[in-house]
């Protein structure tokens, strides 16, 4: 029986798909926001507040934030796996990045739903 060098949990396809799907979602959100800013060049605070008080915009922004954080997680995990050889240091770095990304996600939710 042949065993994979990477193990069973990290075959690479899942990470590749996460990177591509998250990149597409990030690009769609950024293009949509750029289009909105071009259409409304003199955006007031009231218009900005109204835009982000809508539930669909909160969900779209939350999806953007989640996509950005997943994209960052896969990228950092890949960098640490490739370049940090000591297992303990790699685990500590992964844990630190994971905790920071979860904190950023929760902070983003707090900001988004306080509007």
C-alpha positions, 0 to 999 in steps of 0.5 A: 500500500502506498502512503501519501507524503502529505498524509491524508488530511492535507492532499492540497485540493481542499486548500487550492479550492479554498484559495480560488473560491475565496479569491473570487469572492474577494474580487467580486466584493471589491469590484462591487464596492469600487463600482458603488464608490464610482457611482456615488463619488460624494458619499456622505456618512448617512449614505454610508451608514444606510448602506452598511445597516442593510442586512444583505450588505452585512452578510456580503461584508461578513462573507468578504471578511470570512473569505479574506481570513480563510485566504490568509489562513491557507497562505500562512499555513502553506508558508509555515509548512514550507519554511518553518521546519521545527514542528513546535515552532510551526505549531505555535506560529499556526496557533498564533495566526489562527487566534489572530484570524479568529479575533479579527473575524469576531472584531469584524462581526462586532463592528458590522453588527453594531451599525 
